[in-house]
Amino acid sequence: MDINFFNSVLRACDEVVFQVFGLKGQRGRLHLKKGPFLPEDILIIFQVQGDEVTPVALFLEQRLGIDLASQLLGSISVTSLTDLARSALGELGNMIMGRAVNLLAAEGTRVTISGSKVLTGRELQADPCASEDKRCLVIPFEFGRGRIEINVPLG
């Protein structure tokens, strides 16, 4: 994936989180990270297909993920990552990635994305970024109440 892809996902994440939750993100330093993720971490995973197929994982700290799921569900209080909370976070991921696809299309780049898959705990071992020897390019966003990271495995 090229830099336009990353910029589109970053812009989409910033726009969607601001529009839905009123939170303004502060972009952190791009860096490389080796897996695995911690058991309490939450990942929303997509397959992005353009010239090649690339997995993308939106990482959320657990406290932020549960807080955002609770806000998305309105009158339903969320205290753990239930099936309903997973569904809400999956929809948040779909909004972010859908916006990124639209931004790319406006620039003439066509990509498609798979539906979201929300993983946590031991399930993270199935993620392409989770392996001990796999490195990911990570772009963090700090939202005051926690952080969202965009993770794309390299190689």
C-alpha positions in Angstrom: 0.0 0.0 0.0 1.2 3.5 -0.8 1.3 6.7 1.2 -2.0 7.8 -0.2 -3.6 4.8 1.4 -2.2 5.5 4.8 -3.1 9.2 4.6 -6.7 8.3 3.6 -7.1 5.9 6.5 -5.6 8.5 8.9 -7.9 11.2 7.6 -10.9 8.9 7.7 -10.2 7.9 11.3 -9.8 11.5 12.4 -13.0 12.6 10.6 -15.2 9.7 11.7 -14.2 9.8 15.3 -14.7 13.5 15.4 -18.1 13.4 13.7 -19.4 10.5 15.8 -17.9 11.2 19.2 -16.7 14.8 19.0 -13.1 13.6 19.8 -10.2 15.3 18.0 -7.2 13.1 17.4 -3.5 13.9 17.7 -1.4 11.9 15.3 1.6 10.2 16.9 4.9 9.2 15.4 4.9 6.5 12.7 6.9 3.5 13.9 7.5 -0.2 13.5 6.2 -2.7 16.0 6.5 -6.4 16.5 3.6 -8.5 17.8 2.0 -10.0 19.7 -0.7 -7.7 21.0 -1.8 -8.0 24.7 -4.8 -10.2 25.5 -6.9 -7.1 26.5 -6.2 -5.3 23.2 -9.0 -4.9 20.7 -8.5 -5.1 16.9 -10.8 -4.4 14.1 -9.4 -6.3 11.1 -10.0 -5.8 7.4 -8.6 -7.1 4.1 -7.9 -4.3 1.7 -7.7 -5.2 -1.9 -6.1 -3.0 -4.5 -3.1 -4.0 -6.6 -2.5 -6.5 -3.8 -4.4 -7.8 -0.8 -3.3 -6.2 2.5 -4.6 -6.8 6.0 -5.2 -3.7 8.1 -5.9 -3.7 11.8 -7.4 -0.8 13.7 -6.1 -1.3 17.3 -8.0 0.2 20.2 -7.0 0.2 23.8 -9.6 -1.8 25.7 -10.9 1.1 27.8 -11.4 3.3 24.7 -13.1 0.5 22.8 -15.6 -0.2 25.5 -16.3 3.5 26.0 -16.8 4.0 22.2 -19.0 0.9 22.0 -21.1 2.2 24.9 -21.6 5.6 23.2 -22.5 4.0 19.9 -25.1 1.8 21.6 -26.7 4.8 23.2 -29.0 3.7 26.1 -27.2 0.3 26.5 -24.3 0.5 29.0 -21.3 -1.5 28.0 -18.8 -2.7 30.6 -17.1 -5.5 28.7 -16.6 -6.6 25.1 -19.9 -8.4 24.6 -21.2 -9.6 21.2 -23.2 -6.3 20.9 -20.2 -4.2 21.7 -18.1 -6.1 19.1 -20.8 -5.4 16.6 -20.8 -1.7 17.4 -17.0 -1.5 17.1 -17.1 -3.4 13.8 -19.5 -0.8 12.5 -17.1 2.0 13.7 -14.4 0.2 11.8 -16.6 0.0 8.7 -17.3 3.7 8.9 -13.6 4.5 9.1 -12.6 2.2 6.3 -15.6 3.1 4.1 -14.6 6.8 4.4 -11.0 5.9 3.5 -12.2 4.1 0.4 -14.2 7.1 -0.6 -11.2 9.4 -0.1 -9.1 7.1 -2.2 -11.7 6.9 -5.0 -11.8 10.8 -5.1 -8.1 10.6 -5.9 -8.6 8.0 -8.6 -7.4 5.0 -6.6 -9.8 2.0 -6.4 -9.7 -0.4 -3.5 -12.2 -2.7 -1.9 -12.4 -3.8 1.8 -13.8 -6.9 3.4 -16.3 -6.7 6.3 -14.8 -6.1 9.7 -13.7 -8.8 12.1 -13.3 -7.8 15.8 -10.8 -9.8 17.8 -9.5 -9.6 21.4 -7.7 -11.7 23.9 -6.5 -15.1 22.6 -8.2 -14.4 19.3 -5.5 -11.9 18.5 -3.2 -14.8 17.7 -5.1 -15.1 14.4 -4.2 -11.5 13.4 -1.4 -11.1 10.8 0.3 -8.5 13.1 0.2 -10.8 16.2 3.0 -13.2 15.4 6.3 -12.7 17.2 8.3 -12.4 14.0 5.9 -10.2 12.1 6.5 -6.5 12.0 3.8 -3.9 11.5 3.9 -0.3 10.4 1.9 1.6 13.1 0.3 5.0 12.9 -1.1 6.0 16.3 -3.8 8.5 17.1 -4.3 9.8 20.6 -7.9 10.8 21.5 -7.5 11.9 25.1 -9.4 8.9 26.5 -7.2 6.4 24.7 -5.5 5.7 21.4 -6.4 4.1 18.1 -3.6 2.7 16.0 -3.6 1.8 12.3 -1.5 -1.4 11.9 -0.4 -2.8 8.5 1.9 -5.8 8.4 5.1 -5.5 6.4 6.3 -8.3 4.1 
